[in-house]
Amino acid sequence: MREFTVRLAGVPDEQRYADIVNAVWMQMQAIGCDFTVVPDEQADATAMDKRWDQYSQVSWRAGGRHGTPQALAATDGSGVQDGAAKTRD
């Protein structure tokens, strides 16, 4: 088994910490190997789960990335050509 440690300094709040830990988990899940992500002893598991649940509220159409090529492609198909996003004029 291999192991690595990430030490964070200056994480300003629990939401940011939850975002970082959840992002590491998502990346490892995408790779598809057997893994464990262990938050530190200060972590609030309920707050981390709540933050995870908020990710499903992201909307390509109405989210914070209005008008990006990815949003346009996801909502009306106009931003994708040959598998790559293209920009609108």
Kinemage of the C-alpha trace (Angstrom):
@kinemage 1
@onewidth
@group {chain A} dominant
@subgroup {mainchain}
@vectorlist {calphas} color= white
{ca met a 1} P 0.000 0.000 0.000
{ca arg a 2} L 1.166 3.561 -0.807
{ca glu a 3} L 0.312 6.640 1.225
{ca phe a 4} L 0.699 10.406 1.020
{ca thr a 5} L -0.210 13.265 3.331
{ca val a 6} L -1.509 16.708 2.488
{ca arg a 7} L -1.097 19.364 5.170
{ca leu a 8} L -3.154 22.536 4.833
{ca ala a 9} L -2.266 25.866 6.393
{ca gly a 10} L -4.591 28.824 6.579
{ca val a 11} L -7.837 27.163 5.529
{ca pro a 12} L -10.214 29.951 6.549
{ca asp a 13} L -13.408 28.034 7.249
{ca glu a 14} L -15.082 24.643 7.467
{ca gln a 15} L -16.730 25.001 4.059
{ca arg a 16} L -13.378 25.494 2.330
{ca tyr a 17} L -11.926 22.544 4.251
{ca ala a 18} L -14.908 20.383 3.253
{ca asp a 19} L -14.472 21.450 -0.388
{ca ile a 20} L -10.806 20.426 -0.359
{ca val a 21} L -11.416 17.047 1.297
{ca asn a 22} L -14.402 16.310 -0.952
{ca ala a 23} L -12.402 17.294 -4.064
{ca val a 24} L -9.621 14.871 -3.108
{ca trp a 25} L -12.232 12.148 -2.591
{ca met a 26} L -13.821 12.892 -5.997
{ca gln a 27} L -10.453 12.746 -7.757
{ca met a 28} L -9.586 9.420 -6.167
{ca gln a 29} L -13.019 8.062 -7.043
{ca ala a 30} L -12.496 9.118 -10.668
{ca ile a 31} L -9.195 7.230 -10.810
{ca gly a 32} L -10.932 4.070 -9.663
{ca cys a 33} L -8.410 2.646 -7.234
{ca asp a 34} L -8.965 1.417 -3.689
{ca phe a 35} L -8.465 4.408 -1.379
{ca thr a 36} L -9.327 6.036 1.924
{ca val a 37} L -9.554 9.768 2.618
{ca val a 38} L -9.288 10.536 6.328
{ca pro a 39} L -10.221 14.048 7.490
{ca asp a 40} L -8.424 15.485 10.510
{ca glu a 41} L -9.734 15.250 14.061
{ca gln a 42} L -11.196 18.790 13.863
{ca ala a 43} L -13.432 17.953 10.901
{ca asp a 44} L -17.189 18.020 11.359
{ca ala a 45} L -18.507 15.023 9.410
{ca thr a 46} L -22.054 16.411 9.390
{ca ala a 47} L -20.867 19.715 7.912
{ca met a 48} L -18.780 17.879 5.309
{ca asp a 49} L -21.770 15.731 4.300
{ca lys a 50} L -23.968 18.823 4.110
{ca arg a 51} L -21.431 20.523 1.832
{ca trp a 52} L -21.300 17.384 -0.348
{ca asp a 53} L -25.099 17.490 -0.688
{ca gln a 54} L -24.884 21.106 -1.882
{ca tyr a 55} L -22.822 20.085 -4.909
{ca ser a 56} L -25.876 18.384 -6.413
{ca gln a 57} L -27.600 21.763 -6.483
{ca val a 58} L -25.150 23.031 -9.120
{ca ser a 59} L -26.882 23.867 -12.365
{ca trp a 60} L -25.114 24.161 -15.694
{ca arg a 61} L -27.903 26.409 -16.951
{ca ala a 62} L -28.514 28.551 -13.859
{ca gly a 63} L -25.276 28.081 -11.955
{ca gly a 64} L -22.467 30.485 -11.309
{ca arg a 65} L -20.858 29.797 -14.696
{ca his a 66} L -23.511 31.444 -16.888
{ca gly a 67} L -22.673 31.343 -20.552
{ca thr a 68} L -19.490 29.284 -20.430
{ca pro a 69} L -18.900 26.979 -23.398
{ca gln a 70} L -19.477 24.019 -21.068
{ca ala a 71} L -22.796 25.417 -19.862
{ca leu a 72} L -23.955 26.169 -23.391
{ca ala a 73} L -22.965 22.707 -24.585
{ca ala a 74} L -24.691 20.998 -21.672
{ca thr a 75} L -27.939 22.927 -22.045
{ca asp a 76} L -28.477 23.248 -25.786
{ca gly a 77} L -25.647 21.405 -27.523
{ca ser a 78} L -24.437 24.505 -29.363
{ca gly a 79} L -21.022 24.655 -27.758
{ca val a 80} L -19.681 21.227 -28.675
{ca gln a 81} L -18.031 20.167 -31.885
{ca asp a 82} L -16.060 16.936 -32.238
{ca gly a 83} L -16.001 16.446 -28.456
{ca ala a 84} L -14.413 19.813 -27.671
{ca ala a 85} L -16.095 22.958 -26.420
{ca lys a 86} L -16.022 25.968 -28.723
{ca thr a 87} L -16.878 29.536 -27.846
{ca arg a 88} L -19.770 31.566 -29.183
{ca asp a 89} L -19.287 34.950 -30.833
